[in-house]
Amino acid sequence: MHSPYSLGMSAQIVSLPSKEPGHVEKLIDEAEVLGRVDELADEIAAAIEGEITLIGALKGTFVFLADLARALDRAGKPVQIEFLRLSSYGNGKQSLGDVVLIGGGPAVGDNREVVLVDDIVDTGHSVQYAQRLLQANGIETVWTCTLLNKPSRREVDVEIDFVGFEVPDVFVVGYGIDYAEKYRSLPYIGAVQ
């Protein structure tokens, strides 16, 4: 179910001046991110019939999820929103491989299509864990959407239905994504150097 657009997007690195040790280099500027979110909303609206519940994997996806929900509304697909809080990174740059559910699972009404929204899919462990959790709670079909895809780091086989951008094997931040709880407020996607 991959969109043809999702495979062709790639990021370009543009240097920014360093403000702290471990500076951030811009990968994808704000306008390009917002334009792609609108395109993803159009792809989702065209592919999914019926009412949609977006389930955001917190914390990193909160900005993307908000913009995607508004874009879906503009595309004629108002949505319900739920959250699922998972952790696999702690405060480091490497996924620990073990995914942990923090708090309870989301509530989803009957007869709704579910789209699991994540900020980035690298190893695939978090998406796989969330899909299995949702399916174990009676949701047969779980669509997946990620802003960033890093297939070079994949450890488990997961199908991603809607992909914003493919990124190289760098540690990304911004647009809600953090490094040790920093950089979430950047309006673009950058790489920590």
MARGU-512535 format. One line per 10 residues: number of its first residue (from 1); for each residue x, y, z of C-alpha. Coordinates in pm, 1 decimal. Example, Ala and Ser with C-alpha at 12.3 -4.5 7.8 and 13.67 -1.06 7.14 Angstrom:
<domars>
1> 1230.0,-450.0,780.0 ~ 1367.0,-106.0,714.0
</domars>
This chain:
<domars>
1> 0.0,0.0,0.0 ~ 294.6,234.1,-39.7 ~ 223.5,553.3,-222.6 ~ 448.2,608.4,-522.4 ~ 545.2,945.7,-377.9 ~ 680.4,798.0,-56.3 ~ 969.3,616.9,-220.3 ~ 1100.9,917.6,-409.0 ~ 1141.2,1167.6,-124.7 ~ 1486.3,1217.3,17.8
11> 1647.4,1476.4,239.3 ~ 1930.0,1717.4,163.8 ~ 2171.4,1835.0,432.3 ~ 2229.4,2209.5,469.3 ~ 2469.5,2334.2,740.4 ~ 2348.0,2573.0,1009.5 ~ 2564.0,2761.8,1255.3 ~ 2627.9,2576.2,1579.6 ~ 2457.1,2716.2,1890.3 ~ 2552.9,2438.7,2130.8
21> 2783.0,2140.3,2135.8 ~ 2642.5,1885.3,1896.9 ~ 2486.9,2135.9,1655.3 ~ 2192.2,2063.7,1424.7 ~ 2214.0,2056.5,1045.6 ~ 1891.6,2123.6,856.7 ~ 1770.0,1825.2,651.9 ~ 1417.6,1928.7,547.1 ~ 1293.2,2285.9,574.3 ~ 961.9,2386.8,729.6
31> 781.5,2464.4,403.2 ~ 875.6,2127.2,254.8 ~ 755.7,1945.0,568.7 ~ 420.9,2125.8,570.7 ~ 370.3,2069.7,197.5 ~ 435.4,1699.1,236.5 ~ 192.5,1675.1,530.9 ~ -81.4,1816.5,306.7 ~ 5.9,1559.7,39.6 ~ -3.9,1277.1,295.0
41> -349.9,1391.0,406.8 ~ -470.6,1378.8,46.7 ~ -324.3,1026.7,6.3 ~ -489.5,904.7,326.3 ~ -825.1,1062.3,238.6 ~ -816.3,896.9,-104.4 ~ -714.3,553.5,28.0 ~ -937.0,516.5,335.2 ~ -1314.9,513.1,323.9 ~ -1519.6,578.3,634.3
51> -1436.4,753.7,957.6 ~ -1076.9,764.4,1075.6 ~ -913.6,757.5,1417.6 ~ -553.8,876.2,1421.0 ~ -347.2,717.0,1697.5 ~ -32.0,912.8,1761.3 ~ 274.3,750.3,1913.3 ~ 385.5,1003.3,2174.1 ~ 579.5,1211.7,2234.4 ~ 761.4,1274.3,1908.2
61> 459.9,1270.2,1680.1 ~ 251.6,1541.2,1848.8 ~ 337.6,1822.6,1604.3 ~ 304.9,1599.8,1295.9 ~ -23.3,1453.8,1422.8 ~ -174.3,1798.3,1483.9 ~ -79.7,1922.5,1136.9 ~ -194.6,1596.8,974.9 ~ -532.6,1610.8,1152.6 ~ -592.4,1967.2,1029.2
71> -481.9,1874.0,677.3 ~ -719.6,1575.4,677.4 ~ -1003.0,1804.6,784.1 ~ -921.7,2037.4,491.7 ~ -925.4,1728.4,265.9 ~ -1279.4,1648.4,382.4 ~ -1183.1,1378.4,635.8 ~ -1236.0,1498.5,993.1 ~ -1077.8,1257.8,1240.3 ~ -1084.9,1146.4,1599.5
81> -751.8,1149.2,1781.9 ~ -608.1,912.3,2039.6 ~ -257.1,861.9,2174.8 ~ -29.6,575.3,2261.7 ~ 288.6,645.4,2454.9 ~ 579.2,418.9,2372.9 ~ 947.8,440.7,2454.0 ~ 1245.3,265.3,2300.7 ~ 1517.7,533.1,2310.3 ~ 1534.5,665.1,2665.2
91> 1769.0,965.4,2647.1 ~ 2012.6,815.7,2396.7 ~ 2064.2,821.2,2022.1 ~ 2020.5,444.9,1978.0 ~ 1695.2,254.0,2001.2 ~ 1723.1,7.9,2286.7 ~ 1519.2,-246.8,2089.5 ~ 1282.6,-305.5,2380.6 ~ 958.5,-112.2,2340.4 ~ 773.9,-7.8,2654.4
101> 407.9,103.0,2675.6 ~ 373.4,395.1,2915.9 ~ 18.9,429.6,3051.9 ~ -287.2,267.7,2898.3 ~ -383.4,201.5,2539.6 ~ -608.3,422.3,2325.2 ~ -988.1,392.1,2300.8 ~ -1123.3,341.1,1949.6 ~ -1492.5,338.7,1854.2 ~ -1653.4,68.5,1643.6
111> -1652.6,89.7,1263.9 ~ -1360.4,329.6,1246.4 ~ -1048.1,298.9,1036.9 ~ -731.1,331.0,1247.0 ~ -415.9,504.3,1129.7 ~ -114.1,461.6,1356.6 ~ 89.9,781.9,1320.1 ~ 459.1,783.3,1413.1 ~ 728.0,1046.7,1379.7 ~ 999.1,813.9,1251.4
121> 1030.5,445.1,1171.8 ~ 1384.6,315.3,1193.1 ~ 1426.1,-31.0,1350.6 ~ 1052.2,-98.6,1315.6 ~ 1016.7,-235.5,1669.5 ~ 784.4,42.2,1793.3 ~ 549.6,22.8,1495.1 ~ 535.9,-355.5,1512.9 ~ 468.3,-344.0,1888.3 ~ 191.6,-82.8,1847.9
131> 26.5,-273.0,1560.4 ~ 20.9,-594.3,1764.0 ~ -112.6,-412.0,2069.9 ~ -396.4,-253.0,1870.5 ~ -480.6,-580.0,1694.2 ~ -485.8,-762.6,2029.1 ~ -747.3,-507.9,2136.9 ~ -980.0,-591.7,1848.7 ~ -864.5,-358.7,1570.8 ~ -828.0,-580.5,1266.3
141> -668.2,-337.8,1022.4 ~ -408.8,-84.7,1134.7 ~ -289.2,156.1,865.8 ~ 52.0,312.1,929.9 ~ 180.3,660.4,858.5 ~ 519.5,805.1,939.1 ~ 670.9,1141.2,869.9 ~ 1022.1,997.2,842.2 ~ 1135.5,654.4,728.6 ~ 1487.2,523.6,787.0
151> 1488.7,182.7,612.5 ~ 1866.6,146.5,647.3 ~ 1813.7,77.4,1020.6 ~ 1525.8,-171.8,987.5 ~ 1550.9,-475.7,1215.5 ~ 1196.9,-611.1,1176.2 ~ 978.0,-632.4,868.4 ~ 701.5,-371.2,889.3 ~ 480.8,-230.9,613.5 ~ 439.0,147.0,620.4
161> 137.2,264.1,422.2 ~ 205.8,638.1,409.2 ~ 559.7,781.6,421.7 ~ 653.7,1147.8,429.2 ~ 1028.2,1136.1,366.7 ~ 1308.8,882.0,362.0 ~ 1608.0,1001.2,560.3 ~ 1968.5,882.1,583.3 ~ 2106.9,705.9,889.2 ~ 2148.8,1019.3,1103.6
171> 1985.9,1112.0,1434.0 ~ 1700.9,1347.1,1343.7 ~ 1533.0,1614.5,1555.1 ~ 1277.4,1890.5,1519.1 ~ 908.2,1912.9,1433.5 ~ 831.9,1731.4,1761.0 ~ 1123.2,1487.0,1751.3 ~ 1377.9,1519.5,2032.1 ~ 1723.1,1429.1,2145.3 ~ 1721.2,1399.7,2527.6
181> 1406.2,1619.2,2531.3 ~ 1575.1,1898.8,2331.3 ~ 1498.3,2035.3,1981.9 ~ 1125.1,1939.5,1970.4 ~ 1027.8,2299.3,1894.2 ~ 1240.0,2333.7,1578.6 ~ 1000.8,2399.8,1285.4 ~ 1212.9,2186.9,1047.5 ~ 1378.1,1844.7,1048.8 ~ 1747.1,1849.2,1133.6
191> 2030.1,1610.0,1215.0 ~ 2222.4,1624.4,1541.8 ~ 2595.5,1634.8,1466.8
</domars>
